[in-house]
């Protein structure tokens, strides 16, 4: 079984069916790597880097990422429940970290206060996710379920939320200029204004 060494770099490698449950790795860097069917649940990646990597069918639930840098990473059909992304390293000069989540489970995650312009969420389950005070302008958040997720002082200017549902976004407490919503789902925005809709 592959064992990673603290402080090592791994470039353009493919890792399949690794189990690193509860593992702790420090200063490990991955660039151009692919992870398939790996279990990193409750693992700690501290002060590392993931650059231009792809995760497919992986379990990263309760993963901890203190001071780890993420750029150009794609998650495809992964489980990422309870991940606190605010603990990662997000350099101020990268307004768009080019993160992409496709058909993932992101329940109970936190993106509080982050600037992730251009974030891509496609067909994801995002229950009870914290998006407060974040900048997700120009994001693509399509076909997602945002049940009980929190948006407050969130910048969604120019974001695309087409075909997403179950969101509770107060139009006066968030920036929504030029955001796109499906016509029926957009009725949810009106409920926040305490007005009555009639047929």
Backbone as CSV, one residue per row, in Angstrom:
resi,resn,N_x,N_y,N_z,CA_x,CA_y,CA_z,C_x,C_y,C_z
1,UNK,0.842,-1.193,0.000,0.000,0.000,0.000,0.883,1.251,0.000
2,UNK,0.462,2.217,-0.779,1.206,3.474,-0.866,1.234,4.174,0.491
3,UNK,2.430,4.585,0.889,2.559,5.387,2.098,3.233,6.697,1.740
4,UNK,2.598,7.791,2.111,3.153,9.093,1.808,4.100,9.522,2.924
5,UNK,5.159,10.219,2.535,6.127,10.708,3.504,5.949,12.209,3.709
6,UNK,5.976,12.645,4.956,5.862,14.070,5.248,6.937,14.845,4.484
7,UNK,6.511,15.977,3.915,7.449,16.841,3.228,7.786,16.425,1.805
8,UNK,7.233,15.319,1.323,7.533,14.834,-0.025,6.586,15.447,-1.063
9,UNK,7.000,15.401,-2.330,6.184,15.882,-3.444,5.877,14.716,-4.378
10,UNK,4.646,14.697,-4.885,4.210,13.651,-5.803,3.612,14.336,-7.031
11,UNK,4.129,14.003,-8.214,3.749,14.714,-9.433,3.212,13.729,-10.469
12,UNK,2.009,14.036,-10.983,1.377,13.292,-12.069,1.329,11.791,-11.794
13,UNK,0.889,11.443,-10.598,0.708,10.041,-10.246,-0.768,9.746,-10.035
14,UNK,-1.140,8.485,-10.200,-2.508,8.036,-9.963,-2.514,7.098,-8.763
15,UNK,-3.410,7.370,-7.826,-3.519,6.564,-6.614,-4.914,5.943,-6.581
16,UNK,-4.975,4.627,-6.435,-6.242,3.917,-6.508,-6.484,3.110,-5.239
17,UNK,-7.678,3.308,-4.671,-8.135,2.528,-3.505,-7.208,2.633,-2.298
18,UNK,-6.672,3.806,-2.073,-5.888,4.038,-0.861,-6.815,4.198,0.338
19,UNK,-6.393,3.700,1.482,-7.126,3.905,2.727,-6.206,4.627,3.710
20,UNK,-6.527,5.886,3.964,-5.743,6.689,4.901,-6.657,7.272,5.973
21,UNK,-7.543,6.454,6.478,-8.484,6.888,7.510,-7.700,7.318,8.753
22,UNK,-7.997,8.528,9.229,-7.374,9.083,10.440,-5.874,9.346,10.289
23,UNK,-5.349,9.259,9.077,-3.921,9.516,8.880,-3.618,10.997,9.069
24,UNK,-2.361,11.311,9.375,-1.931,12.700,9.484,-0.696,12.900,8.623
25,UNK,-0.802,13.816,7.645,0.300,14.101,6.739,0.630,15.586,6.819
26,UNK,1.922,15.893,6.886,2.354,17.283,7.022,3.312,17.646,5.887
27,UNK,2.990,18.761,5.214,3.892,19.280,4.195,3.971,18.452,2.928
28,UNK,2.979,17.605,2.680,2.990,16.773,1.477,2.358,17.554,0.323
29,UNK,2.989,17.512,-0.844,2.509,18.250,-2.007,2.156,17.292,-3.140
30,UNK,0.986,17.520,-3.738,0.534,16.724,-4.876,0.259,17.669,-6.044
31,UNK,0.808,17.374,-7.198,0.567,18.198,-8.382,0.249,17.296,-9.572
32,UNK,-0.911,17.569,-10.201,-1.320,16.792,-11.358,-1.658,15.351,-11.034
33,UNK,-2.027,15.067,-9.792,-2.311,13.694,-9.367,-3.812,13.376,-9.450
34,UNK,-4.105,12.084,-9.593,-5.479,11.597,-9.624,-5.670,10.583,-8.500
35,UNK,-6.762,10.755,-7.753,-7.102,9.844,-6.661,-8.440,9.183,-7.001
36,UNK,-8.485,7.854,-7.025,-9.702,7.139,-7.383,-10.067,6.121,-6.304
37,UNK,-11.317,6.186,-5.857,-11.849,5.232,-4.874,-10.987,5.193,-3.609
38,UNK,-10.506,6.348,-3.175,-9.691,6.426,-1.960,-10.538,6.830,-0.756
39,UNK,-10.134,6.387,0.412,-10.824,6.740,1.653,-9.875,7.553,2.531
40,UNK,-10.110,8.873,2.556,-9.318,9.782,3.379,-10.175,10.359,4.504
41,UNK,-11.202,9.644,4.914,-12.099,10.163,5.943,-11.334,10.394,7.246
42,UNK,-11.584,11.549,7.846,-10.966,11.974,9.108,-9.455,12.129,9.012
43,UNK,-8.916,12.134,7.800,-7.478,12.351,7.636,-7.156,13.831,7.822
44,UNK,-5.894,14.109,8.200,-5.426,15.487,8.364,-4.314,15.743,7.348
45,UNK,-4.548,16.736,6.481,-3.521,17.182,5.545,-3.099,18.576,5.993
46,UNK,-1.966,18.679,6.640,-1.524,19.950,7.217,-0.389,20.556,6.389
47,UNK,-0.515,21.854,6.103,0.527,22.628,5.419,1.005,21.965,4.122
48,UNK,0.062,21.361,3.397,0.396,20.717,2.136,-0.160,21.478,0.944
49,UNK,-0.101,20.855,-0.225,-0.627,21.476,-1.442,-1.275,20.413,-2.329
50,UNK,-2.412,20.791,-2.903,-3.045,20.002,-3.951,-3.221,20.931,-5.141
51,UNK,-2.455,20.720,-6.193,-2.477,21.590,-7.369,-2.873,20.758,-8.589
52,UNK,-3.937,21.190,-9.280,-4.379,20.524,-10.516,-4.587,19.026,-10.316
53,UNK,-5.236,18.673,-9.210,-5.509,17.263,-8.899,-6.985,16.938,-9.134
54,UNK,-7.276,15.642,-9.274,-8.640,15.171,-9.456,-8.925,14.040,-8.471
55,UNK,-10.066,14.148,-7.791,-10.540,13.091,-6.899,-11.806,12.492,-7.505
56,UNK,-11.838,11.165,-7.671,-13.002,10.486,-8.225,-13.461,9.394,-7.265
57,UNK,-14.734,9.448,-6.903,-15.342,8.414,-6.053,-14.577,8.230,-4.744
58,UNK,-14.156,9.332,-4.142,-13.397,9.265,-2.887,-14.248,9.687,-1.697
59,UNK,-13.901,9.175,-0.531,-14.529,9.581,0.723,-13.544,10.478,1.477
60,UNK,-13.901,11.772,1.562,-13.055,12.732,2.270,-13.818,13.361,3.437
61,UNK,-14.826,12.676,3.932,-15.640,13.211,5.009,-14.808,13.448,6.261
62,UNK,-15.070,14.590,6.905,-14.391,15.001,8.128,-12.883,15.159,7.935
63,UNK,-12.458,15.268,6.687,-11.055,15.577,6.409,-10.737,16.954,6.977
64,UNK,-9.535,17.107,7.529,-9.091,18.400,8.046,-7.902,18.889,7.214
65,UNK,-7.933,20.186,6.896,-6.961,20.718,5.931,-6.263,21.979,6.450
66,UNK,-5.711,21.974,7.662,-5.098,23.199,8.198,-3.926,23.689,7.350
67,UNK,-4.058,24.926,6.864,-3.001,25.604,6.104,-2.588,24.869,4.837
68,UNK,-3.475,24.046,4.297,-3.190,23.358,3.043,-3.768,24.151,1.880
69,UNK,-2.981,24.264,0.807,-3.351,25.071,-0.356,-4.010,24.203,-1.421
70,UNK,-5.145,24.695,-1.951,-5.885,23.980,-2.992,-6.006,24.884,-4.212
71,UNK,-5.647,24.371,-5.376,-5.819,25.153,-6.599,-6.039,24.207,-7.788
72,UNK,-7.100,24.502,-8.558,-7.384,23.717,-9.748,-7.749,22.274,-9.451
73,UNK,-8.489,22.051,-8.354,-8.821,20.683,-7.940,-10.264,20.353,-8.312
74,UNK,-10.462,19.156,-8.881,-11.785,18.672,-9.266,-12.176,17.494,-8.392
75,UNK,-13.382,17.551,-7.856,-13.944,16.451,-7.076,-15.139,15.905,-7.853
76,UNK,-15.120,14.613,-8.161,-16.168,13.998,-8.961,-16.766,12.829,-8.190
77,UNK,-18.058,12.919,-7.887,-18.778,11.874,-7.154,-18.059,11.501,-5.857
78,UNK,-17.686,12.525,-5.111,-17.000,12.320,-3.833,-17.907,12.679,-2.657
79,UNK,-17.579,12.127,-1.508,-18.281,12.444,-0.268,-17.360,13.303,0.584
80,UNK,-17.828,14.546,0.874,-16.994,15.506,1.619,-17.811,16.113,2.756
81,UNK,-18.408,15.279,3.556,-19.280,15.734,4.637,-18.444,16.330,5.773
82,UNK,-18.853,17.499,6.252,-18.254,18.076,7.449,-16.869,18.660,7.275
83,UNK,-16.498,19.029,6.053,-15.169,19.602,5.821,-15.204,21.111,6.073
84,UNK,-14.295,21.596,6.902,-14.188,23.025,7.198,-13.121,23.620,6.287
85,UNK,-13.570,24.149,5.145,-12.655,24.697,4.152,-12.022,26.006,4.614
86,UNK,-12.541,26.600,5.664,-11.974,27.867,6.145,-10.594,27.666,6.764
87,UNK,-10.242,26.443,7.097,-8.952,26.164,7.725,-7.830,26.031,6.698
88,UNK,-8.200,25.928,5.420,-7.200,25.781,4.369,-6.497,27.109,4.098
89,UNK,-5.471,27.057,3.273,-4.715,28.255,2.893,-5.241,28.757,1.555
90,UNK,-5.817,29.974,1.562,-6.367,30.576,0.349,-5.652,31.896,0.106
91,UNK,-4.595,31.906,-0.698,-3.836,33.146,-0.933,-4.731,34.255,-1.492
92,UNK,-4.514,35.464,-1.004,-5.352,36.599,-1.402,-5.243,36.911,-2.884
93,UNK,-4.127,36.547,-3.504,-3.957,36.882,-4.919,-4.689,35.904,-5.836
94,UNK,-5.226,34.802,-5.303,-6.023,33.870,-6.086,-7.496,34.055,-5.715
95,UNK,-8.193,34.948,-6.427,-9.610,35.138,-6.143,-10.428,33.940,-6.609
96,UNK,-9.937,33.256,-7.629,-10.596,32.068,-8.149,-9.647,30.888,-7.975
97,UNK,-9.959,30.011,-7.023,-9.095,28.857,-6.763,-9.361,27.714,-7.737
98,UNK,-10.330,27.921,-8.656,-10.661,26.922,-9.669,-11.017,25.578,-9.048
99,UNK,-11.868,25.636,-8.007,-12.378,24.416,-7.387,-13.654,23.988,-8.092
100,UNK,-13.801,22.681,-8.300,-14.966,22.151,-8.983,-15.459,20.899,-8.268
101,UNK,-16.766,20.868,-7.960,-17.395,19.713,-7.320,-18.538,19.239,-8.226
102,UNK,-18.506,17.983,-8.651,-19.539,17.431,-9.527,-20.152,16.197,-8.880
103,UNK,-21.463,16.237,-8.670,-22.204,15.131,-8.060,-21.578,14.692,-6.740
104,UNK,-21.253,15.677,-5.920,-20.644,15.404,-4.613,-21.628,15.648,-3.479
105,UNK,-21.325,15.093,-2.319,-22.089,15.341,-1.096,-21.236,16.234,-0.206
106,UNK,-21.721,17.472,0.008,-20.951,18.467,0.754,-21.647,18.877,2.053
107,UNK,-22.538,18.051,2.539,-23.327,18.402,3.713,-22.441,18.822,4.892
108,UNK,-22.929,19.820,5.642,-22.282,20.286,6.880,-20.892,20.874,6.651
109,UNK,-20.614,21.316,5.431,-19.322,21.952,5.147,-19.378,23.432,5.506
110,UNK,-18.213,24.061,5.633,-18.151,25.495,5.900,-17.248,26.183,4.883
111,UNK,-17.837,27.198,4.206,-17.099,28.090,3.318,-17.179,29.517,3.859
112,UNK,-17.383,29.650,5.151,-17.620,30.938,5.789,-16.495,31.937,5.481
113,UNK,-16.872,33.080,4.911,-15.930,34.174,4.726,-14.891,33.968,3.640
114,UNK,-15.002,32.911,2.856,-13.986,32.644,1.844,-14.258,33.406,0.544
115,UNK,-13.214,33.734,-0.166,-13.324,34.289,-1.512,-12.977,33.185,-2.492
116,UNK,-14.029,32.629,-3.110,-13.865,31.550,-4.084,-14.684,31.902,-5.318
117,UNK,-14.295,32.978,-5.961,-14.990,33.401,-7.166,-14.848,32.311,-8.231
118,UNK,-15.944,32.060,-8.933,-15.904,31.039,-9.970,-16.029,29.616,-9.454
119,UNK,-16.331,29.436,-8.155,-16.555,28.096,-7.602,-17.590,27.353,-8.447
120,UNK,-17.346,26.063,-8.693,-18.276,25.265,-9.493,-18.864,24.134,-8.647
121,UNK,-20.183,24.161,-8.507,-20.924,23.093,-7.842,-21.980,22.606,-8.831
122,UNK,-21.905,21.354,-9.225,-22.840,20.823,-10.210,-23.453,19.526,-9.690
123,UNK,-24.780,19.538,-9.560,-25.525,18.362,-9.090,-25.023,17.882,-7.736
124,UNK,-24.778,18.817,-6.837,-24.272,18.463,-5.505,-25.363,18.552,-4.445
125,UNK,-25.204,17.750,-3.409,-26.060,17.846,-2.227,-25.323,18.708,-1.215
126,UNK,-25.919,19.882,-0.918,-25.261,20.872,-0.055,-26.165,21.204,1.127
127,UNK,-26.482,20.239,1.943,-27.357,20.453,3.087,-26.575,21.080,4.239
128,UNK,-27.145,22.136,4.822,-26.581,22.784,6.012,-25.133,23.231,5.793
129,UNK,-24.879,23.806,4.649,-23.556,24.343,4.332,-23.523,25.833,4.671
130,UNK,-22.425,26.305,5.224,-22.283,27.701,5.644,-21.565,28.506,4.555
131,UNK,-22.340,29.352,3.861,-21.789,30.231,2.829,-21.753,31.688,3.299
132,UNK,-21.968,31.945,4.572,-22.062,33.320,5.063,-20.784,34.110,4.791
133,UNK,-20.989,35.378,4.412,-19.918,36.364,4.256,-18.862,35.959,3.230
134,UNK,-19.183,35.000,2.373,-18.238,34.582,1.348,-18.446,35.328,0.046
135,UNK,-17.447,35.314,-0.794,-17.521,35.907,-2.124,-17.484,34.782,-3.146
136,UNK,-18.663,34.470,-3.690,-18.795,33.415,-4.693,-19.329,34.008,-5.991
137,UNK,-18.926,35.244,-6.267,-19.357,35.896,-7.500,-18.869,35.091,-8.705
138,UNK,-19.710,35.061,-9.730,-19.443,34.316,-10.965,-19.371,32.803,-10.741
139,UNK,-19.850,32.331,-9.590,-19.858,30.886,-9.332,-20.925,30.201,-10.177
140,UNK,-20.732,28.921,-10.408,-21.742,28.090,-11.057,-22.207,27.071,-10.035
141,UNK,-23.460,27.207,-9.582,-24.015,26.333,-8.550,-25.317,25.731,-9.080
142,UNK,-25.216,24.919,-10.109,-26.397,24.449,-10.828,-26.823,23.051,-10.382
143,UNK,-28.150,22.822,-10.418,-28.739,21.510,-10.115,-28.347,21.021,-8.720
144,UNK,-28.216,21.941,-7.769,-27.822,21.573,-6.404,-28.997,21.664,-5.442
145,UNK,-28.909,20.940,-4.352,-29.889,20.990,-3.274,-29.243,21.684,-2.074
146,UNK,-29.765,22.901,-1.758,-29.188,23.719,-0.694,-30.050,23.700,0.578
147,UNK,-30.669,22.599,0.882,-31.546,22.510,2.054,-30.814,22.942,3.329
148,UNK,-31.408,23.926,4.013,-30.905,24.426,5.297,-29.504,25.026,5.235
149,UNK,-29.032,25.347,4.034,-27.753,26.050,3.939,-27.945,27.523,4.261
150,UNK,-26.866,28.180,4.696,-26.967,29.545,5.208,-26.237,30.518,4.289
151,UNK,-26.978,31.532,3.838,-26.416,32.626,3.048,-26.716,33.927,3.781
152,UNK,-25.692,34.678,4.138,-25.887,35.974,4.773,-24.665,36.841,4.471
153,UNK,-24.917,38.046,3.939,-23.831,38.912,3.472,-22.920,38.149,2.509
154,UNK,-23.558,37.325,1.678,-22.851,36.505,0.699,-22.885,37.191,-0.659
155,UNK,-21.765,37.219,-1.342,-21.692,37.819,-2.672,-21.933,36.732,-3.717
156,UNK,-23.106,36.811,-4.359,-23.459,35.876,-5.428,-23.664,36.628,-6.743
157,UNK,-23.008,37.756,-6.886,-23.165,38.549,-8.097,-22.684,37.768,-9.319
158,UNK,-23.544,37.685,-10.306,-23.194,36.977,-11.531,-23.165,35.464,-11.394
159,UNK,-23.583,34.931,-10.243,-23.573,33.476,-10.040,-24.743,32.825,-10.777
160,UNK,-24.557,31.584,-11.164,-25.587,30.815,-11.858,-26.105,29.724,-10.922
161,UNK,-27.355,29.874,-10.485,-27.990,28.872,-9.632,-29.137,28.173,-10.352
162,UNK,-29.033,28.078,-11.667,-30.071,27.457,-12.479,-30.338,26.019,-12.029
163,UNK,-31.635,25.713,-11.888,-32.104,24.380,-11.507,-31.699,23.959,-10.097
164,UNK,-31.141,24.859,-9.305,-30.892,24.539,-7.896,-32.157,24.790,-7.089
165,UNK,-32.250,24.161,-5.923,-33.498,24.231,-5.163,-33.237,24.240,-3.665
166,UNK,-34.309,24.540,-2.946,-34.327,24.498,-1.479,-33.361,25.488,-0.839
167,UNK,-33.076,26.580,-1.549,-32.217,27.603,-0.944,-33.074,28.648,-0.241
168,UNK,-32.507,29.248,0.798,-33.168,30.323,1.538,-32.210,31.509,1.532
169,UNK,-32.387,32.388,0.536,-31.474,33.505,0.333,-32.255,34.812,0.456
170,UNK,-31.948,35.600,1.465,-32.633,36.874,1.675,-32.079,37.892,0.677
171,UNK,-32.977,38.444,-0.139,-32.516,39.312,-1.224,-31.913,40.620,-0.715
172,UNK,-32.250,41.030,0.502,-31.730,42.280,1.030,-30.448,42.092,1.838
173,UNK,-30.116,40.866,2.167,-28.935,40.601,2.989,-27.793,39.966,2.194
174,UNK,-27.989,39.806,0.883,-26.973,39.196,0.029,-26.852,39.983,-1.267
175,UNK,-25.732,39.863,-1.941,-25.525,40.548,-3.216,-25.882,39.586,-4.342
176,UNK,-26.941,39.948,-5.092,-27.462,39.029,-6.107,-27.517,39.649,-7.496
177,UNK,-26.850,40.777,-7.700,-26.893,41.432,-9.005,-26.436,40.469,-10.105
178,UNK,-27.282,40.370,-11.139,-26.970,39.553,-12.322,-26.832,38.065,-12.034
179,UNK,-27.304,37.622,-10.880,-27.344,36.187,-10.613,-28.485,35.564,-11.410
180,UNK,-28.375,34.277,-11.718,-29.367,33.576,-12.524,-30.020,32.473,-11.704
181,UNK,-31.366,32.490,-11.702,-32.146,31.475,-11.005,-33.194,30.915,-11.949
182,UNK,-33.591,29.673,-11.752,-34.731,29.150,-12.489,-35.985,29.876,-12.031
183,UNK,-36.923,30.074,-12.943,-38.093,30.907,-12.666,-38.865,30.427,-11.439
184,UNK,-39.150,29.134,-11.348,-39.953,28.642,-10.228,-39.173,28.747,-8.916
185,UNK,-37.898,28.365,-8.942,-37.094,28.407,-7.723,-36.911,29.830,-7.226
186,UNK,-36.954,30.801,-8.135,-36.754,32.199,-7.749,-37.863,32.706,-6.832
187,UNK,-38.998,32.007,-6.807,-40.067,32.401,-5.886,-39.596,32.340,-4.444
188,UNK,-38.630,31.466,-4.167,-38.081,31.388,-2.804,-37.478,32.718,-2.372
189,UNK,-36.957,33.490,-3.331,-36.362,34.773,-3.003,-37.411,35.757,-2.506
190,UNK,-38.625,35.623,-3.027,-39.686,36.561,-2.640,-40.177,36.307,-1.220
191,UNK,-40.084,35.066,-0.755,-40.545,34.763,0.599,-39.775,35.550,1.649
192,UNK,-38.522,35.858,1.359,-37.716,36.600,2.321,-38.175,38.055,2.491
193,UNK,-39.032,38.523,1.589,-39.508,39.910,1.650,-40.793,40.060,2.455
194,UNK,-41.276,38.947,2.988,-42.492,38.966,3.806,-43.672,39.552,3.033
195,UNK,-43.808,39.108,1.792,-44.942,39.527,0.983,-45.812,38.312,0.692
196,UNK,-47.051,38.561,0.303,-47.981,37.484,0.027,-48.132,37.311,-1.483
197,UNK,-47.996,36.087,-1.934,-48.161,35.793,-3.354,-49.533,35.180,-3.590
198,UNK,-50.223,35.646,-4.603,-51.552,35.099,-4.939,-51.543,34.709,-6.411
199,UNK,-52.418,33.764,-6.770,-52.536,33.334,-8.170,-53.389,34.328,-8.944
